[in-house]
Amino acid sequence: MVDSKVSSFGMEASDFEAVFDAIMRYSKDGLFVTNHEGTVLMVNRATEMMVDFDVSKILGRNVREIVDSGFYDKSCALEVLEKKRAVSMIQFARNGKRILATGIPILGDDGSIRFVLVNDRDITSLENITEALEKELLERDVHYEFSDLGLAATELQDFVVRSSAMHQVVTTAVRAAKYDLTLVITGNSGVGKSMLARMVHRLSDRRNGRFVDVNCGAISDSLIESELFGYEKGAFTGASPKGKMGLFEIADNGTLFLDEIGEIPIHLQVKLLRFLEGGEMVRVGGLKSIKVNTRIIAATNRDLEEMVSSGKFRSDLYFRLNVVPLKIPPLARRREEINPLIDFFLDRFNKEYKMDKRISRGVRNALQLYDFPGNIRELENLVKRLVTMSEEQDITMHNLPHRFHVNKDRKVDDEAQATDLENVKDLELFMIKEAVEKYGSQHKAATVLGLSQSTVSRKLKQIMKK
């Protein structure tokens, strides 16, 4: 018997049924069959092992409903039904597995689709190896760039630098560290101002001295002067009879980091200015000037120039502080650092809590598209929550709080107009196309989006077919 679609010799219809049953039963690849409407009719055991859920939960259900329920991020069978041809794609299962799915339409005598056969192959390990190699090459490039400044990788420690914007900030900070200059670090809350200040201290000649971190906005106006400058015995009611050293003295031969400098009362700004001009200070209730060798690094999330214009911040103090201004951009403007930061915090909390959690590519993609109004601090707290509160070893989309799930009507960035995207797949393709056009190469776009270059290349082919 010779068929136009299948070649065979001496096989009856019952033989075909037995062979098909054996293929479904023993194939190491996942196999499942849908009808012409997308309802799942058959699923083999390999699929169940691959995606780690009971296949009875998807039998009899439509593939659209299965995707909406989060079992997969998209459906190969649905693509076959819509495009009426064979389709190959990368899917992400709920357990974080990367799956190469190939769907084939099975046609009836009239040429219409009767069934769709989908073959799934787990390629997670291959993708992980590729991405690990690309990550290693990227980190090597970053190391070489900073070695030109005489900066060893160990000196960066907790600081993640992948974007050109942060590279410029860190380069300026490294150079300023060597000359004992006064710095003002600006940026939104949670962008890493304190981390940058600590790095400057580690790179300076004061590295063996103390780094004293004080949030000026967390101390009441009535106490901030005595906290910063100390007081003599009997200076005020309730004061220690022995007096007290202030933070300026405690940081002698080291660095005093004045976070939220814009919150310092105007009358105290005069005293700070005198210290910056002469390196001397007077304790509260005292008359004697004390010489202190303390470097000042200030930080704020407020607009100091606007505060100067409105009379809330002294102009002479502003210009004295602002010798080297450093502005840290928000995390939304340096998205290429999101995945490295995820890895950094994941490694830290796995070690701290003696766990071995993994974060799926689906979660990483969702976080890559999130704007993080709380910046690095928000990302850090999120990873900590996911590591400690998720019951499974693999952290997947259902572990994410609702706000991190992509809204199809969201703006891609501040300059993009709202785009009518049909689903998350279209948003992903749109982001890849925009990134390639913006950065000029697939390699750079892959770095920014936290994907492998091979993944970006495959997605671009999908775009070209549309």
C-alpha positions as CSV (number, residue, x, y, z in Angstrom):
1,M,0.0,0.0,0.0
2,V,1.4,3.4,-1.0
3,D,-0.3,6.6,0.2
4,S,0.5,10.1,-1.0
5,K,1.4,11.1,2.5
6,V,2.7,7.9,4.2
7,S,4.7,5.1,2.7
8,S,4.2,1.6,4.1
9,F,4.4,-2.1,3.1
10,G,1.8,-4.8,4.0
11,M,0.2,-2.8,6.9
12,E,-3.4,-2.9,7.8
13,A,-5.4,-0.1,9.4
14,S,-5.1,-1.8,12.8
15,D,-1.3,-2.0,12.4
16,F,-1.2,1.8,11.8
17,E,-3.2,2.3,15.0
18,A,-0.8,0.0,17.0
19,V,2.2,1.8,15.6
20,F,0.8,5.2,16.4
21,D,-0.1,4.1,19.9
22,A,3.5,2.9,20.4
23,I,4.9,6.2,19.1
24,M,2.7,8.2,21.5
25,R,3.7,5.9,24.3
26,Y,7.4,5.6,23.9
27,S,8.5,8.8,22.1
28,K,11.0,10.8,24.2
29,D,9.6,13.9,22.6
30,G,6.4,15.4,23.8
31,L,3.5,14.8,21.4
32,F,-0.1,16.0,21.5
33,V,-2.9,16.3,19.0
34,T,-5.7,18.8,18.7
35,N,-8.7,19.0,16.5
36,H,-9.5,21.7,13.9
37,E,-10.8,24.0,16.7
38,G,-7.8,23.6,18.9
39,T,-9.2,21.2,21.5
40,V,-6.6,18.8,22.9
41,L,-7.5,15.2,22.0
42,M,-4.3,13.3,22.8
43,V,-1.2,13.9,25.0
44,N,1.7,11.5,25.6
45,R,3.6,10.7,28.8
46,A,6.7,12.5,27.6
47,T,4.8,15.8,27.6
48,E,3.7,15.2,31.2
49,M,7.3,14.5,32.3
50,M,8.6,17.6,30.4
51,V,6.2,20.2,31.6
52,D,5.7,18.7,35.1
53,F,1.9,18.8,35.4
54,D,-0.9,16.3,35.1
55,V,-1.9,16.2,31.4
56,S,-5.5,15.3,32.4
57,K,-5.7,19.0,33.2
58,I,-5.4,19.9,29.5
59,L,-7.2,17.1,27.8
60,G,-10.4,18.3,26.3
61,R,-9.5,21.9,26.8
62,N,-8.9,24.4,24.0
63,V,-5.3,25.6,23.6
64,R,-6.4,29.2,24.0
65,E,-7.7,28.4,27.4
66,I,-4.5,26.4,28.2
67,V,-2.3,29.5,27.4
68,D,-4.6,31.8,29.4
69,S,-4.3,29.5,32.4
70,G,-0.5,29.8,32.3
71,F,0.5,26.3,31.3
72,Y,2.4,27.7,28.4
73,D,3.3,31.2,27.3
74,K,1.9,30.6,23.8
75,S,0.6,27.8,21.6
76,C,2.2,26.2,18.6
77,A,-1.0,24.4,17.7
78,L,-2.9,27.7,17.6
79,E,-0.3,29.2,15.3
80,V,-0.7,26.2,12.9
81,L,-4.5,26.7,12.9
82,E,-4.2,30.5,12.2
83,K,-1.5,30.3,9.6
84,K,-2.6,27.0,8.1
85,R,0.9,25.7,7.7
86,A,3.7,24.0,9.7
87,V,5.1,26.2,12.5
88,S,8.2,25.9,14.7
89,M,8.7,28.1,17.8
90,I,10.2,28.4,21.2
91,Q,7.7,28.0,24.1
92,F,8.1,28.5,27.8
93,A,6.2,26.0,30.1
94,R,5.0,27.0,33.5
95,N,7.9,25.2,35.1
96,G,10.4,27.4,33.2
97,K,11.4,24.8,30.6
98,R,12.3,26.1,27.1
99,I,10.6,23.9,24.5
100,L,11.2,23.7,20.8
101,A,7.7,23.1,19.5
102,T,6.9,22.0,15.9
103,G,3.3,21.8,14.8
104,I,2.1,20.1,11.6
105,P,-1.4,20.4,10.1
106,I,-3.1,17.1,9.2
107,L,-5.4,17.8,6.3
108,G,-8.6,16.2,5.2
109,D,-9.6,15.2,1.7
110,D,-11.0,18.7,1.1
111,G,-7.7,20.3,2.1
112,S,-9.0,21.7,5.4
113,I,-7.2,21.1,8.7
114,R,-8.7,18.2,10.6
115,F,-6.0,17.8,13.3
116,V,-2.8,19.4,14.4
117,L,0.2,17.2,15.6
118,V,2.7,19.1,17.9
119,N,6.1,17.7,18.7
120,D,7.8,19.2,21.8
121,R,11.5,18.9,22.6
122,D,13.1,20.2,25.8
123,I,16.0,22.5,24.9
124,T,16.5,24.2,28.3
125,S,20.0,22.8,28.8
126,L,21.2,23.9,25.3
127,E,19.7,27.5,25.8
128,N,21.3,27.7,29.3
129,I,24.7,26.8,27.9
130,T,24.4,29.4,25.1
131,E,23.3,32.2,27.5
132,A,26.0,31.3,30.0
133,L,28.6,31.7,27.3
134,E,27.2,35.0,26.1
135,K,27.1,36.2,29.7
136,E,30.7,35.2,30.3
137,L,31.8,37.1,27.2
138,L,29.9,40.2,28.2
139,E,31.4,40.2,31.7
140,R,34.8,39.7,30.2
141,D,34.2,42.8,28.0
142,V,33.1,44.8,31.1
143,H,36.2,43.6,33.0
144,Y,38.5,44.8,30.2
145,E,36.8,48.2,30.0
146,F,37.3,48.9,33.7
147,S,40.8,47.4,33.8
148,D,41.8,50.3,31.6
149,L,41.0,52.5,34.6
150,G,43.0,50.4,36.9
151,L,39.9,49.0,38.5
152,A,39.9,45.3,39.5
153,A,36.8,43.2,39.3
154,T,36.9,42.6,43.1
155,E,36.7,46.4,43.7
156,L,33.4,46.6,41.9
157,Q,32.0,44.0,44.4
158,D,28.2,44.5,44.6
159,F,28.1,47.0,41.7
160,V,26.5,45.7,38.5
161,V,27.5,47.7,35.4
162,R,26.2,46.7,32.0
163,S,24.7,49.9,30.4
164,S,26.6,52.7,28.8
165,A,24.9,55.2,31.1
166,M,26.1,53.4,34.2
167,H,29.6,52.8,32.7
168,Q,29.9,56.6,32.3
169,V,28.8,57.2,35.9
170,V,31.1,54.6,37.4
171,T,34.1,55.8,35.2
172,T,33.6,59.3,36.6
173,A,33.3,58.1,40.1
174,V,36.4,56.0,39.9
175,R,38.4,59.0,38.7
176,A,37.0,61.3,41.3
177,A,37.7,58.7,44.1
178,K,41.4,59.1,43.6
179,Y,41.4,62.8,44.1
180,D,39.4,63.1,47.4
181,L,36.8,65.3,45.7
182,T,33.4,66.1,47.2
183,L,30.6,64.3,45.3
184,V,26.9,64.8,44.9
185,I,25.0,61.7,43.8
186,T,21.5,62.3,42.5
187,G,18.9,59.8,41.3
188,N,15.5,58.4,42.2
189,S,15.0,56.3,45.4
190,G,16.5,52.8,45.1
191,V,18.8,53.4,42.1
192,G,22.0,52.6,44.1
193,K,23.3,55.9,45.4
194,S,24.6,54.4,48.7
195,M,26.2,51.5,46.8
196,L,28.1,54.0,44.5
197,A,29.2,56.0,47.5
198,R,30.6,52.9,49.2
199,M,32.4,52.0,46.0
200,V,34.0,55.4,45.9
201,H,35.2,55.0,49.5
202,R,36.7,51.5,48.7
203,L,38.7,53.0,45.8
204,S,39.9,56.0,47.7
205,D,43.0,56.5,49.9
206,R,40.5,56.5,52.8
207,R,39.5,52.9,52.3
208,N,41.0,51.9,55.7
209,G,39.0,54.5,57.4
210,R,35.3,54.3,58.4
211,F,32.4,54.7,55.9
212,V,29.6,56.4,57.9
213,D,26.2,56.4,56.3
214,V,23.5,58.7,57.6
215,N,20.0,59.5,56.2
216,C,19.5,63.2,57.0
217,G,15.8,62.8,56.3
218,A,15.4,60.2,59.1
219,I,16.6,62.5,61.9
220,S,14.4,65.2,63.4
221,D,15.4,68.8,63.0
222,S,16.0,69.1,66.8
223,L,18.5,66.2,66.8
224,I,20.3,66.4,63.5
225,E,22.9,69.0,64.5
226,S,24.0,67.1,67.6
227,E,24.0,63.8,65.7
228,L,26.3,65.3,62.9
229,F,28.5,67.6,65.0
230,G,28.3,66.1,68.5
231,Y,27.8,68.0,71.7
232,E,29.7,69.0,74.8
233,K,28.6,67.9,78.3
234,G,25.6,69.8,79.6
235,A,24.9,71.3,76.2
236,F,21.1,70.7,76.6
237,T,18.6,68.9,78.8
238,G,19.0,65.2,78.5
239,A,22.5,65.3,77.1
240,S,25.1,62.8,78.2
241,P,27.2,64.2,81.1
242,K,30.3,63.1,79.1
243,G,29.3,64.8,75.9
244,K,29.2,62.9,72.6
245,M,31.2,62.7,69.4
246,G,29.3,63.5,66.2
247,L,29.3,61.6,62.9
248,F,31.9,64.1,61.4
249,E,34.4,63.1,64.1
250,I,33.5,59.4,63.9
251,A,34.3,59.5,60.2
252,D,37.6,61.2,60.7
253,N,40.1,59.9,58.1
254,G,37.2,58.2,56.4
255,T,34.0,59.1,54.5
256,L,30.7,60.6,55.7
257,F,27.9,59.8,53.4
258,L,25.1,62.3,53.8
259,D,22.1,60.7,52.2
260,E,19.0,62.9,51.5
261,I,21.2,66.1,51.8
262,G,18.2,68.2,50.7
263,E,16.5,67.5,54.0
264,I,19.1,69.3,56.1
265,P,17.5,72.5,57.7
266,I,18.6,75.8,56.2
267,H,20.2,76.9,59.5
268,L,22.4,73.8,59.7
269,Q,23.5,74.2,56.1
270,V,25.7,77.2,57.2
271,K,27.6,74.9,59.6
272,L,28.1,72.3,56.9
273,L,29.4,75.0,54.6
274,R,32.0,76.1,57.2
275,F,33.2,72.6,57.6
276,L,33.6,72.2,53.8
277,E,35.5,75.4,53.6
278,G,37.9,74.9,56.5
279,G,37.7,71.3,57.6
280,E,36.8,72.4,61.1
281,M,33.6,72.0,63.2
282,V,32.3,73.0,66.6
283,R,30.2,70.7,68.8
284,V,26.8,71.8,70.0
285,G,27.3,73.8,73.2
286,G,31.1,74.2,72.5
287,L,33.4,77.0,71.6
288,K,36.5,75.2,70.4
289,S,37.0,74.4,66.7
290,I,37.9,70.7,66.1
291,K,39.9,69.8,63.0
292,V,38.5,66.8,61.2
293,N,39.8,65.1,58.1
294,T,36.5,63.7,56.7
295,R,35.4,63.4,53.1
296,I,31.8,64.3,52.3
297,I,29.8,62.4,49.7
298,A,26.2,63.7,49.5
299,A,23.2,62.2,47.8
300,T,19.6,63.2,47.1
301,N,16.5,62.3,45.1
302,R,15.4,65.9,45.0
303,D,16.3,68.7,42.5
304,L,18.9,70.7,44.4
305,E,19.0,73.4,41.7
306,E,15.2,73.9,42.0
307,M,15.6,74.1,45.8
308,V,18.3,76.7,45.4
309,S,16.0,78.8,43.2
310,S,13.2,78.5,45.7
311,G,15.4,79.4,48.7
312,K,15.3,76.0,50.3
313,F,18.9,75.2,49.8
314,R,21.9,77.6,50.0
315,S,23.5,78.3,46.7
316,D,27.0,78.6,48.2
317,L,26.6,75.2,49.8
318,Y,25.3,73.7,46.6
319,F,28.3,74.9,44.6
320,R,30.7,73.7,47.3
321,L,29.2,70.2,47.4
322,N,28.7,69.9,43.7
323,V,32.3,69.5,42.7
324,V,31.7,66.2,40.8
325,P,28.0,65.6,40.1
326,L,27.0,62.0,39.5
327,K,23.5,61.2,38.2
328,I,22.3,57.6,38.4
329,P,19.6,56.8,35.8
330,P,16.5,54.8,36.9
331,L,16.5,51.1,36.3
332,A,13.9,51.5,33.5
333,R,16.5,53.3,31.5
334,R,19.2,50.6,31.9
335,R,17.2,47.5,31.3
336,E,20.3,45.6,30.2
337,E,21.2,45.4,33.9
338,I,17.9,43.8,35.1
339,N,19.0,40.2,34.3
340,P,22.5,40.5,35.8
341,L,20.9,42.1,38.9
342,I,18.4,39.2,39.1
343,D,21.3,36.7,38.9
344,F,23.3,38.7,41.6
345,F,20.4,38.8,44.1
346,L,19.3,35.2,43.3
347,D,22.9,34.0,44.1
348,R,23.0,36.1,47.2
349,F,19.7,34.9,48.7
350,N,20.2,31.3,47.6
351,K,23.4,31.4,49.7
352,E,21.9,33.3,52.6
353,Y,18.9,31.0,52.9
354,K,20.7,27.8,51.8
355,M,18.4,27.3,48.8
356,D,18.9,26.5,45.2
357,K,16.0,28.3,43.5
358,R,15.9,29.1,39.8
359,I,14.1,31.9,38.0
360,S,12.4,30.9,34.7
361,R,12.9,32.7,31.4
362,G,9.2,33.7,31.4
363,V,9.7,35.5,34.7
364,R,12.8,37.2,33.5
365,N,11.0,38.4,30.4
366,A,8.2,39.8,32.5
367,L,10.6,41.7,34.7
368,Q,12.5,42.9,31.7
369,L,9.3,44.7,30.6
370,Y,8.5,46.1,34.0
371,D,9.4,49.7,34.8
372,F,10.5,49.2,38.4
373,P,9.5,52.6,40.0
374,G,11.3,51.4,43.1
375,N,14.4,50.7,41.0
376,I,17.1,48.3,42.3
377,R,15.7,48.2,45.8
378,E,12.3,47.0,44.4
379,L,14.0,44.3,42.3
380,E,16.1,43.2,45.3
381,N,13.1,42.9,47.6
382,L,11.1,41.0,44.8
383,V,13.9,38.4,44.3
384,K,14.2,38.0,48.1
385,R,10.4,37.4,48.3
386,L,10.4,34.9,45.4
387,V,13.3,32.9,46.8
388,T,11.9,32.7,50.3
389,M,8.2,32.4,49.7
390,S,7.9,30.2,46.6
391,E,7.4,26.5,47.4
392,E,8.9,25.1,44.1
393,Q,12.5,25.1,43.2
394,D,11.7,26.7,39.8
395,I,10.2,30.2,40.2
396,T,7.6,30.7,37.4
397,M,5.1,33.3,36.3
398,H,2.4,32.1,38.8
399,N,4.8,33.1,41.6
400,L,5.0,36.8,40.4
401,P,2.7,39.4,42.0
402,H,-0.1,40.6,39.6
403,R,1.6,43.9,38.8
404,F,4.4,42.2,37.0
405,H,2.2,40.4,34.5
406,V,2.4,42.2,31.2
407,N,-0.5,44.3,30.2
408,K,-1.0,44.2,26.4
409,D,-1.9,47.9,26.4
410,R,1.1,49.2,28.4
411,K,3.7,51.6,26.8
412,V,7.0,50.0,25.9
413,D,8.9,53.1,27.0
414,D,8.4,56.8,27.7
415,E,8.8,57.8,24.1
416,A,6.7,55.0,22.5
417,Q,3.1,55.6,21.7
418,A,0.5,53.1,23.0
419,T,0.5,50.2,20.6
420,D,-2.4,47.9,20.0
421,L,-0.8,44.5,20.7
422,E,-2.9,41.4,20.5
423,N,-1.0,39.4,23.1
424,V,2.2,38.9,24.9
425,K,3.8,37.2,21.9
426,D,3.3,40.3,19.8
427,L,4.7,42.5,22.6
428,E,7.8,40.3,22.7
429,L,8.3,40.6,19.0
430,F,7.7,44.3,19.1
431,M,10.3,44.8,21.8
432,I,12.9,42.7,19.9
433,K,12.3,44.7,16.7
434,E,12.6,48.0,18.5
435,A,15.7,47.0,20.3
436,V,17.5,45.8,17.1
437,E,16.6,49.1,15.4
438,K,17.7,51.2,18.3
439,Y,21.0,49.4,19.1
440,G,21.9,48.5,15.5
441,S,22.8,44.8,16.1
442,Q,21.3,41.5,17.2
443,H,24.1,41.0,19.8
444,K,23.4,44.4,21.5
445,A,19.7,43.9,21.4
446,A,20.0,40.5,23.0
447,T,22.2,41.9,25.8
448,V,19.7,44.7,26.5
449,L,16.7,42.3,26.5
450,G,18.4,39.6,28.5
451,L,18.0,37.0,25.7
452,S,20.5,34.9,23.8
453,Q,21.5,36.1,20.3
454,S,20.2,32.9,18.8
455,T,16.7,33.6,20.4
456,V,16.7,37.1,19.0
457,S,17.6,35.8,15.5
458,R,14.8,33.3,15.6
459,K,12.3,35.9,16.7
460,L,13.4,38.2,13.9
461,K,12.7,35.4,11.4
462,Q,9.2,35.2,12.8
463,I,8.7,39.0,12.3
464,M,9.9,38.7,8.7
465,K,7.3,36.0,8.0
466,K,4.5,38.2,9.2
